[in-house]
């Protein structure tokens, strides 16, 4: 690995030099172990500690198959799916790996007693398998996390509908929280030249997810002038939804949980901000009973901020805690678009406010390659910026996942893999200087 890192860091390394480097027999990777999948049995989600389940192991380099690439990972990031993996919720991910292993001999590689996790990376292509023509050793890349087989017709209009659609590093093995990752070549996209490795690694999953959910016709199809309610607007997903709304001429109504987070939203350019803790919103009277009076109070507050208008779109991801309120406050004919459910998967809402007002609930999950490419293109052009707040070393990934699990972070949390320090990998200093304040907006918060 040292020879690979030295070659990447050297200023005069050619693509042929990368291609000529021998691959190591093993590399360091963040894993969870199959024989520990029951370690948190009987504990509540909050009591489960990723620092106890996440390991840094030395693992063998996987076999490279057709249409695949091995990438030297300079940096990665922690997403909530890595938290779910580390606390074995909603099910241990080894069930996904076992199912993938039954698909084909190449799929069998993924069915291991350990799971290398992580669904983001920025790094350098080391090897490509047969049939890969668009990417070559030495290319600086980021990877989106959609893994598809595309042997069924179902996936050829929208690859997210492929029956064999999986999230890399969550439903597959050999993820990005490691020194080397195995990806399909159609996961690769160009790294933004004005960003460092850790900055470039941080937007992938959440930026692409927010793009499909909010902008794409497969999601809410946001247009200029729309009022968009964004829950957790300074968080990993919400911070990109806020930027996409502003860049697309919409009016974000940002819901946050502290004055500090409210300030971050205003710094991004949002005018309408609701601090739900300061204003005392409690959408549930108890574990089983919601409070419609709080829905109405939220709706009134939104209209105060929008000049009397209800929201056209609700960007939903908390789930159970907020979903009843989301359905209520959406305007007649509006759209609630939902992904994830970080506060619980069982959503409850009053259907009268949906059917009688002709509202729509749209489910959205990650993004297809085109949507991910468009989202990455906005990053590369400096239209959307990373929301990286803090970076950890690879051996500190357990603590990084704990911070995300406990919502102790802002924006995104990065992880250095091969990169020995932050700030490396910048190729376009002029574009970086133009956007440096926005790039650093979330830093060290």
ChimeraX attribute file (.defattr): number of C-alpha atoms within 10 A of each C-alpha:
attribute: neighborCount
match mode: 1-to-1
recipient: residues
	/A:1	18
	/A:2	9
	/A:3	13
	/A:4	18
	/A:5	17
	/A:6	11
	/A:7	18
	/A:8	24
	/A:9	14
	/A:10	9
	/A:11	8
	/A:12	9
	/A:13	13
	/A:14	13
	/A:15	16
	/A:16	11
	/A:17	14
	/A:18	21
	/A:19	16
	/A:20	11
	/A:21	15
	/A:22	11
	/A:23	15
	/A:24	13
	/A:25	11
	/A:26	15
	/A:27	16
	/A:28	21
	/A:29	27
	/A:30	27
	/A:31	26
	/A:32	28
	/A:33	17
	/A:34	16
	/A:35	9
	/A:36	14
	/A:37	19
	/A:38	11
	/A:39	13
	/A:40	17
	/A:41	11
	/A:42	9
	/A:43	10
	/A:44	8
	/A:45	15
	/A:46	10
	/A:47	11
	/A:48	21
	/A:49	20
	/A:50	25
	/A:51	17
	/A:52	16
	/A:53	19
	/A:54	26
	/A:55	20
	/A:56	18
	/A:57	17
	/A:58	15
	/A:59	18
	/A:60	12
	/A:61	17
	/A:62	16
	/A:63	11
	/A:64	17
	/A:65	17
	/A:66	13
	/A:67	15
	/A:68	22
	/A:69	26
	/A:70	25
	/A:71	28
	/A:72	29
	/A:73	30
	/A:74	30
	/A:75	34
	/A:76	36
	/A:77	34
	/A:78	30
	/A:79	24
	/A:80	18
	/A:81	19
	/A:82	23
	/A:83	25
	/A:84	20
	/A:85	26
	/A:86	29
	/A:87	30
	/A:88	24
	/A:89	15
	/A:90	10
	/A:91	12
	/A:92	19
	/A:93	25
	/A:94	25
	/A:95	13
	/A:96	17
	/A:97	23
	/A:98	19
	/A:99	15
	/A:100	22
	/A:101	18
	/A:102	13
	/A:103	11
	/A:104	9
	/A:105	10
	/A:106	14
	/A:107	17
	/A:108	15
	/A:109	17
	/A:110	24
	/A:111	19
	/A:112	15
	/A:113	14
	/A:114	22
	/A:115	27
	/A:116	27
	/A:117	30
	/A:118	31
	/A:119	30
	/A:120	30
	/A:121	39
	/A:122	34
	/A:123	32
	/A:124	24
	/A:125	26
	/A:126	25
	/A:127	22
	/A:128	25
	/A:129	17
	/A:130	11
	/A:131	11
	/A:132	16
	/A:133	10
	/A:134	9
	/A:135	19
	/A:136	20
	/A:137	21
	/A:138	22
	/A:139	18
	/A:140	24
	/A:141	24
	/A:142	29
	/A:143	31
	/A:144	31
	/A:145	32
	/A:146	24
	/A:147	24
	/A:148	21
	/A:149	13
	/A:150	16
	/A:151	11
	/A:152	12
	/A:153	12
	/A:154	14
	/A:155	18
	/A:156	12
	/A:157	10
	/A:158	14
	/A:159	22
	/A:160	22
	/A:161	16
	/A:162	19
	/A:163	15
	/A:164	17
	/A:165	17
	/A:166	18
	/A:167	20
	/A:168	25
	/A:169	27
	/A:170	23
	/A:171	26
	/A:172	30
	/A:173	29
	/A:174	28
	/A:175	29
	/A:176	35
	/A:177	32
	/A:178	31
	/A:179	27
	/A:180	30
	/A:181	30
	/A:182	25
	/A:183	28
	/A:184	24
	/A:185	23
	/A:186	19
	/A:187	21
	/A:188	26
	/A:189	21
	/A:190	18
	/A:191	27
	/A:192	26
	/A:193	20
	/A:194	25
	/A:195	26
	/A:196	22
	/A:197	33
	/A:198	31
	/A:199	31
	/A:200	33
	/A:201	35
	/A:202	32
	/A:203	31
	/A:204	27
	/A:205	26
	/A:206	26
	/A:207	33
	/A:208	28
	/A:209	25
	/A:210	31
	/A:211	27
	/A:212	25
	/A:213	28
	/A:214	28
	/A:215	20
	/A:216	15
	/A:217	10
	/A:218	18
	/A:219	23
	/A:220	26
	/A:221	14
	/A:222	23
	/A:223	14
	/A:224	12
	/A:225	14
	/A:226	17
	/A:227	24
	/A:228	26
	/A:229	30
	/A:230	25
	/A:231	26
	/A:232	24
	/A:233	30
	/A:234	30
	/A:235	23
	/A:236	27
	/A:237	29
	/A:238	25
	/A:239	28
	/A:240	27
	/A:241	32
	/A:242	32
	/A:243	22
	/A:244	23
	/A:245	27
	/A:246	19
	/A:247	15
	/A:248	15
	/A:249	14
	/A:250	19
	/A:251	22
	/A:252	30
	/A:253	25
	/A:254	29
	/A:255	22
	/A:256	25
	/A:257	18
	/A:258	13
	/A:259	15
	/A:260	13
	/A:261	24
	/A:262	21
	/A:263	15
	/A:264	21
	/A:265	26
	/A:266	14
	/A:267	13
	/A:268	17
	/A:269	14
	/A:270	20
	/A:271	16
	/A:272	18
	/A:273	22
	/A:274	24
	/A:275	17
	/A:276	18
	/A:277	13
	/A:278	11
	/A:279	11
	/A:280	10
	/A:281	15
	/A:282	16
	/A:283	19
	/A:284	18
	/A:285	11
	/A:286	9
	/A:287	7
	/A:288	7
	/A:289	10
	/A:290	20
	/A:291	15
	/A:292	17
	/A:293	13
	/A:294	17
	/A:295	22
	/A:296	14
	/A:297	13
	/A:298	21
	/A:299	21
	/A:300	15
	/A:301	15
	/A:302	23
	/A:303	14
	/A:304	13
	/A:305	15
	/A:306	16
	/A:307	8
	/A:308	12
	/A:309	15
	/A:310	23
	/A:311	25
	/A:312	24
	/A:313	28
	/A:314	27
	/A:315	27
	/A:316	27
	/A:317	23
	/A:318	19
	/A:319	20
	/A:320	18
	/A:321	22
	/A:322	23
	/A:323	22
	/A:324	22
	/A:325	25
	/A:326	25
	/A:327	26
	/A:328	23
	/A:329	25
	/A:330	26
	/A:331	22
	/A:332	18
	/A:333	14
	/A:334	21
	/A:335	26
	/A:336	29
	/A:337	21
	/A:338	22
	/A:339	19
	/A:340	17
	/A:341	17
	/A:342	14
	/A:343	13
	/A:344	13
	/A:345	13
	/A:346	10
	/A:347	14
	/A:348	17
	/A:349	17
	/A:350	14
	/A:351	13
	/A:352	11
	/A:353	17
	/A:354	21
	/A:355	12
	/A:356	10
	/A:357	15
	/A:358	13
	/A:359	21
	/A:360	18
	/A:361	16
	/A:362	15
	/A:363	15
	/A:364	21
	/A:365	17
	/A:366	23
	/A:367	28
	/A:368	25
	/A:369	21
	/A:370	13
	/A:371	20
	/A:372	27
	/A:373	20
	/A:374	16
	/A:375	27
	/A:376	27
	/A:377	17
	/A:378	16
	/A:379	22
	/A:380	19
	/A:381	13
	/A:382	19
	/A:383	14
	/A:384	24
	/A:385	27
	/A:386	27
	/A:387	27
	/A:388	27
	/A:389	20
	/A:390	19
	/A:391	25
	/A:392	22
	/A:393	18
	/A:394	24
	/A:395	19
	/A:396	17
	/A:397	25
	/A:398	22
	/A:399	17
	/A:400	26
	/A:401	27
	/A:402	21
	/A:403	18
	/A:404	22
	/A:405	23
	/A:406	12
	/A:407	10
	/A:408	10
	/A:409	22
	/A:410	25
	/A:411	29
	/A:412	27
	/A:413	27
	/A:414	32
	/A:415	31
	/A:416	28
	/A:417	30
	/A:418	24
	/A:419	24
	/A:420	13
	/A:421	15
	/A:422	17
	/A:423	12
	/A:424	15
	/A:425	23
	/A:426	16
	/A:427	14
	/A:428	13
	/A:429	12
	/A:430	10
	/A:431	15
	/A:432	18
	/A:433	11
	/A:434	12
	/A:435	15
	/A:436	15
	/A:437	12
	/A:438	17
	/A:439	21
	/A:440	15
	/A:441	18
	/A:442	23
	/A:443	18
	/A:444	11
	/A:445	14
